[in-house]
Amino acid sequence: MNRIKSLAFVLVAGVILAACSKDRQDPLGPEGGDGLTEGRLTRGADRPNLLVSSSNSDSACQAVDEEVFSAYVKAGSSFSAGSELAEAVRVTGDYSGYITVEGSSLLTETYIRYNLKLTFYDYSDAGSIFIGGGLRYYGALNLISNHWVRQEVSVQGELKFAGSYSGFITFIAFLIPTDDQGDLLSVFAPDSVLENFFPDGRVKIDSGGNTHTFNPYPVFMDGQ
């Protein structure tokens, strides 16, 4: 899955509860532990858990980004635009676990701005990567040609992941790329698509005793 479609009902109030989970578990164990200061990760040990190296770091980052962006889309739909959550809202993953959502949004005639804190508990939508930890999202939807378009999604925080790959990932003011329709851009999208995106921030992945700090999206110079 190279792109995750944004949800059209971003402005709808109410928690999204996915009722058709194939293999959902909703663990109630203690928070933190095993290197996490918040959230929880207990699932994924039965998967390949490939260590992240320079040869597969882009693929690992893409897999985590898909879950991170999907969670953000759900979180933005869990309360009315222009409001503040009085208490944390719980949103379940399509495959496993849940997130808790805290934060607020600002609504004007031309944009909605989000400031969200998401805490992950064995969360997975696709079922290939499970994540635990906490992230802060700074995002916006802009009104373009009478359509709300998700853009400018910046992420800060640390997650632990397991499943297809395993390790810790730290997002350092990392800008998640979206296209004109608000869809997540794949790391492996054609250059003709990626050249319109200007990367910002970094990710740091710690896996198997090795650390990789990078931005997986290429930088294109004028005329190249």
Steps between C-alpha positions, in 0.01 A plus 500: 500500500684805372238761580237534767189690401390783725156463653239736360314528828773686687247754624262244648487484880514173691747223555568254219458147633607236248264208555642252251848428635647178371740441788457785742625470853444783743763430769454653843850447635714768667597811308857556386776249566750343262651834401173694472412794724137498382268274310564127465631244251456129571400368157701409190751261656374216276580694180830521304623808695774579252769728635516835323811558291610751240357274229148476642466818706274667242265199498487491880432872517223470240332219696501702823396822322190328362384410851593841639308685229199268516478561876515877441212484252287313754601734780400807300158343451445428868375846596336804345722742312561818696462328836720373783477155653395528864647155564693241304305314232573138420513382137550134409731365231354310207719199584628542855511723805400862529618858533396768745450845351546833677518847353315778326429654161450850365240555228492799263335553161806374313677249724487271802809467717556203730719462807463136604667260742460132411605217729526157338416167664589200278349700215471368147261566212662282232628219724860498378646752745397549863596818684508636853608837637395861464499760223409866474341604170480852360276487195275703277220461251479776240191589299595483132236522224226430755671180619678439831852377428724354769846656493790607721501205740804528727580230758715498814558213745614140537344163420601140539400274210491127436369269231651516153784703653599578857665788682440849633425800281529862607329765289688832514269774365433258214269624225275223368451556126154512345388568146241747374220266605641463851622143448821369651788501252703182489877511540503298177278731297642609160738794493245692295271489804755543778672798338203716603554421868763678711619270782548634849612342827656160561431157642741306721463122501675288761498131413731215595757735652524716188368854458383655174413871489360618168208636300375230263366747245742632234588864458481625142706797391359749249533364149581144610 
